Structures are given as structure tokens and as C-alpha cells.
Amino acid sequence: MYKLSLADFSHKRELTNLWLEAFGDGENFIASFLGAYMIPEYNVPVMISESDKKIASALYLVDFELYSETKSLGNCAYLFAAATKKGHRNKGCMSKLVEYSASLCANRGLKAIFLFPQEQNRQLFEFYSKFGFKDIYAAKKIIIHPGSGEKNAPAANYQDFNLTEKNIADTDIFDGLYGAYAGFTAKQALAPLKDRLFYFKCAVSYLDAPDTHFAVFEYNSEKICYVFYKKYKNTLYIDDIILNAGDNFNKTADILADFMLNSGICEKNLTLEMNILPDSVSDAQNNRLAMLLPLTHSVKNIVENLTAPVYINMFMNL
């Protein structure tokens, strides 16, 4: 038997152990996250096993502002790091937590809940859809294989372009990055905007992994976009592109990919992979990114009237 509860600071060790078991992040990162975002008896719903009085399952709800076409709709919640201990899985713990979280957020006046199903797991998308979550966030995946001859015609002389790695901790660099991210996000049909600290933690977590890079892409010394990319096995992944100005995301992505393919950054034996904005639902069928549960009629109306999936910034997912 289990009972629902809201965790407090006395549960930090149990929450840390569950996180370590489920996700494998380092204790320093977990402690940093809990220190910054855990609000006792408020935003960490848990299932307690009545047999040993220990946490069997937990998730986190982090409040962000929700935007639609530059207009703030109010707050939403990011459902994050949902996990159940191995000995308690397949007993309905997470289902009860998700239902409880939806009720909790609705009663608090939040407009929606969104989440990233781990590793694009199809079964997880199906699991969350049972509670009313919609997979409205998607992208069109572009894959260019080595030797495929799919390079694009150069947009200009490559000597006029430059991709320069930057330090994410540089205040001026991060100010520019966050401003670009916030501007792009607010323009989307329906998108949560995370605060500066959460965005910084997401970016730092990404860059802690081996062979990951953060850079500025420039044309004649003018910033075009910020770029997060990594090399893993036989693929160069352009994981996130944040425009510095303008609205032509796909054109910018096309030029950046072309530059990487022709400048040697993407080595000849590597496949290049990246996401661009989808034009239609069929454009993004195999690349769902995230899900959203509307909690108000106004948000439901936006979801029901979308003509194409919404592109969401990848760094929502730590």
C-alpha cells in the first residue's frame, strides 16, 4: 500500500538516492537542483510505501511562464525527473502521482503541465497520453550521411563565416544567449519560458558531457545564432540553435549545417543530424519532443487549433 504526500527537506537523501538510481546524475548536480528548486511540502509529490515509510516514487513540478505569440498566459509547470524505485514499479505509483499533480496544478491556477518523455520513448508518450497530455511539440529531423552528396550550395564565401566556441559562464555571452532564447520562445504558438537559472543549469549539464560544445555562429563578425552541438560515435549532432535575431530559423539551420559540412567541423566520416521547424504534422511524425496537458479552456483552445507542431527549445530536458 502507498500514500500520497509532498516531500520536505527531511526527504532529500531518499530523493537523491532515487534520482541516482533512475538517472545517474552526479550528487553535486542533484544537490544543486534540489537546493534551487525544491520547495518543501509544495512541488515534489511522492508516493510513500506504508511498509517501510520510504519514498517509492517521486516527481518534480517547476513553475515557468507560459507564452503564446509573445503574450503571457500565466504560469505552467514542468513535470520533471519522474521516477519509481525498482522494487515498486508496475504498481500504479506513477499514475497516481501524475493524476495528483494535474489536480494540484489546476487547483493552484496553473495553465498547463508539460514534460519530456525520456529518450523519446514511444511507450512513455502512450503512458502520458492516457492522462490527457498532447504531443504538440515536435521537430523535423534532418540527417545527412557521409558521402551522400547532400551538401548545399554555399550561401556566401565561407571566409565570411566563423563558428567560435564560447564560455557559457561569461556573463555577457550568457546574457545574449538567454535574451535570444527568451525572444524566440515567447513568439511560439504555445511555449513555456524557463527562468535564467534553470536555463543555465540545463546548458551546463549538457556541456558537462564529453565532446560537447557551445559556440557563436557569425557572419562578418555579426552574431547569427548560438549553437550547442556534440560528437557522439559516428554522428555530429546540432542539438540546439538559438537565433540571435530574425525569424528564419530553418534558413539559418541550413546555412550552419552547410558551413559545418564544408569547413571540416563535421568530419567526412560523420553523419550530421539536427532538428528544424516542422511545417506540418506529417513533417514531424517520427520526432516528437515533448507533451503538454492543458488545464484551462483557453490553453485547450490553442492546442486544438494548432495547424502544425510547435518547436520547443531542447534544453527543457536536463
Residue pairs with C-beta under 8 A, 6 or more apart in sequence:
1 49
1 50
1 51
2 47
2 48
2 49
2 50
2 56
2 57
2 88
2 91
2 93
2 96
3 47
3 48
3 50
4 45
4 46
4 47
4 48
4 96
4 97
4 100
5 45
5 46
5 47
5 48
6 40
6 41
6 42
6 43
6 44
6 45
6 46
7 15
7 38
7 40
7 41
7 44
7 45
7 46
7 55
7 58
8 40
8 41
9 38
9 40
11 44
11 46
11 55
12 34
12 38
14 54
14 55
15 30
15 34
15 38
15 44
15 46
15 55
15 58
16 27
16 30
16 31
16 34
18 55
18 58
18 83
18 85
19 25
19 30
19 81
19 83
20 27
20 30
21 83
21 85
21 86
22 81
22 83
22 84
23 81
23 83
25 205
25 318
29 205
29 208
32 201
33 201
33 318
36 197
36 198
36 201
37 43
37 60
37 62
37 198
38 44
38 60
43 60
43 61
43 62
43 63
43 77
44 58
44 59
44 60
44 61
45 58
45 59
45 61
45 97
45 100
45 101
45 104
46 55
46 56
46 57
46 58
46 97
47 55
47 56
47 57
47 58
47 84
47 88
47 93
47 96
47 97
48 54
48 55
48 56
49 55
49 56
49 88
55 85
56 84
56 85
56 87
56 88
56 93
57 82
57 83
57 84
57 85
57 88
57 93
57 94
57 97
58 81
58 82
58 83
58 97
59 79
59 80
59 81
59 82
59 83
59 94
59 97
59 98
59 101
60 78
60 79
60 80
60 81
60 82
61 77
61 78
61 79
61 80
61 101
61 104
61 105
61 113
62 77
62 78
62 80
62 194
62 198
63 75
63 76
63 77
63 78
63 110
64 75
64 76
64 77
64 78
64 192
64 193
64 194
64 195
64 198
65 72
65 74
65 75
65 76
65 192
65 193
66 72
66 73
66 74
66 75
66 76
66 111
66 112
66 190
66 191
66 192
66 193
66 299
67 73
67 185
67 186
67 187
67 188
67 190
67 191
67 192
67 193
68 188
68 189
68 190
68 191
68 302
69 187
69 188
69 189
70 186
70 187
73 111
73 298
73 299
74 109
74 110
74 111
75 109
75 110
75 111
76 110
76 111
76 112
76 113
76 114
76 192
77 101
77 105
77 110
77 112
77 113
77 114
78 113
78 114
78 115
78 192
78 194
78 316
79 98
79 101
79 113
79 114
79 115
80 115
80 318
81 318
82 94
82 97
82 98
82 115
84 93
84 94
95 130
95 131
98 128
98 131
99 131
101 113
102 113
102 131
102 132
102 293
102 295
105 113
105 295
106 295
110 295
111 294
111 295
111 296
111 298
111 299
112 192
112 292
112 293
112 294
112 295
112 296
112 299
113 133
113 292
113 293
113 295
114 137
114 192
114 290
114 291
114 292
114 293
114 316
115 128
115 133
115 290
115 291
116 289
116 290
116 291
116 316
116 317
117 124
117 125
117 127
117 128
117 288
117 290
117 291
118 124
120 287
120 288
120 289
125 135
125 288
125 291
128 291
128 293
129 135
129 291
131 293
132 293
132 294
133 291
133 292
133 293
134 291
134 292
134 293
134 294
134 303
135 288
135 290
135 291
136 190
136 291
136 292
136 303
136 306
136 309
136 310
137 288
137 289
137 290
137 291
137 292
137 309
137 310
137 311
137 312
138 278
138 281
138 284
138 285
138 287
138 288
138 289
138 309
138 310
138 311
139 275
139 276
139 277
139 278
139 284
139 287
139 289
139 309
139 311
140 275
140 276
140 277
140 278
140 279
140 283
140 284
140 287
141 273
141 274
141 275
141 286
141 287
142 253
142 257
142 272
142 273
142 274
142 275
142 276
143 271
143 272
143 273
144 150
144 151
144 257
144 261
144 271
144 272
144 273
145 271
146 268
146 269
146 270
146 271
147 268
151 258
151 261
151 262
152 254
152 257
152 258
152 261
153 258
154 258
154 262
155 254
155 255
155 258
156 219
158 259
158 262
158 263
160 219
160 220
161 217
161 218
161 219
161 255
161 259
161 263
162 217
162 218
162 221
163 215
163 216
163 217
163 218
163 227
163 256
163 259
163 260
163 263
163 265
164 215
164 216
164 218
165 213
165 214
165 215
166 173
166 214
166 215
166 216
167 173
168 174
168 177
168 200
168 203
168 204
168 207
168 214
173 216
174 200
176 223
176 226
176 244
177 203
177 226
177 242
178 196
178 199
178 200
180 225
180 226
180 242
180 243
180 244
180 245
181 199
181 242
181 313
182 193
184 242
184 243
184 249
184 313
185 191
185 192
185 193
185 313
186 193
187 247
188 310
188 311
188 312
189 302
189 306
189 310
190 292
190 299
190 302
190 303
190 306
190 310
191 310
191 312
191 313
192 312
192 316
194 202
194 315
194 316
199 315
201 318
202 315
202 316
202 317
202 318
203 214
203 228
203 315
205 318
206 212
206 228
206 239
206 315
207 213
207 214
207 228
209 230
211 230
211 231
211 232
212 228
212 229
212 230
213 227
213 228
213 229
213 230
214 226
214 227
214 228
215 226
215 227
215 229
216 223
216 225
216 226
216 227
217 223
217 224
217 225
217 226
217 227
217 256
217 259
218 224
223 244
223 245
224 243
224 244
224 252
224 255
224 256
225 241
225 242
225 243
225 244
225 252
225 256
226 240
226 241
226 242
226 244
227 238
227 240
227 241
227 242
227 256
228 238
228 239
228 240
228 314
228 315
229 236
229 237
229 238
229 239
229 260
230 236
230 237
230 239
231 237
231 270
234 269
234 270
234 271
235 270
235 271
235 272
235 273
236 260
236 265
236 266
236 267
236 270
236 271
236 272
236 273
237 273
237 274
238 253
238 256
238 257
238 260
238 272
238 273
238 274
238 275
239 274
239 314
240 313
240 314
240 315
241 249
241 252
241 253
241 256
241 274
242 313
243 249
243 252
246 252
249 276
249 277
249 311
250 276
250 277
253 274
253 276
254 276
257 272
257 274
259 265
260 266
260 272
261 272
266 272
275 287
275 289
275 311
275 314
277 311
278 284
278 287
278 308
278 309
278 311
279 308
280 307
280 308
281 308
281 309
283 308
283 309
284 309
288 309
289 311
289 312
289 314
290 312
290 316
290 317
292 299
292 303
294 300
294 302
294 303
